[in-house]
Amino acid sequence: MNVKTQGIVLKRMNFGETDRILTILTERFGKVKAMAKGVRKGKSKLAGHLEPFMLIDLQLHEGKTFYIVTGAVISSDFSEIHNELKKTSQAFYLAELIDKFLPEHQKSEEVFYLFCTALKYLNENEKSLFLRIFELKIIEASGFHPELYECVHCKNKLEDESNFWDAVEGGVICGDCQKKFQHGKSISNQLIKLLRLIEKSDFSILQKLKISGVLEVEVEEILSGYIQSVLEKELKSKGFMKLLNKN
């Protein structure tokens, strides 16, 4: 069966002498594996249309093991992402998050449009806080929504006092429960308010959102630790991204 869909290549792997196996986030079918036959040949018409992090109009044939790419036309190439190494590393990080959180063949238009919007923003801007917005949105879309309004233990409404973050339980715990159970990382009330704001907003909030460097470090540490707790591993692309940020 032949199908059409928009898609974005998340990663690729060489196969045989001339082929590639692509992991593609598609609008209609979720995350799929697809074979691009002969794409590594010098005269391949598909080669330039199947690079990672470009929005492409795809024609696929549904095979027994993989989809087969029969046609591809670039819709948006997000050229600045491919021209700047720092932005390329951030795009790889976003793609790895999607690859780890989204099961294969699980349709999710929410994640597809989230990634499209994130790439468009990254292509045109450099504000690193957008990564935190993407992290929280992909966490929520994957069913790991953190509790930000009630203590995850006693379920009482959180007050502006000493609160703590519990990466295992997935959310904030109050001071009384922290004393009782003796676990959780102390967090600022500014962080809780920031996470709530991000939860309700999209990337456009970045145009008017200004936070301190201390708070930016805190939100990165909390979300990074939560992602690592959920996935039970650290993402490879994060280390490379951090290395570039130091330079």
Disulfide bonds with the S-S distance in Angstrom:
none
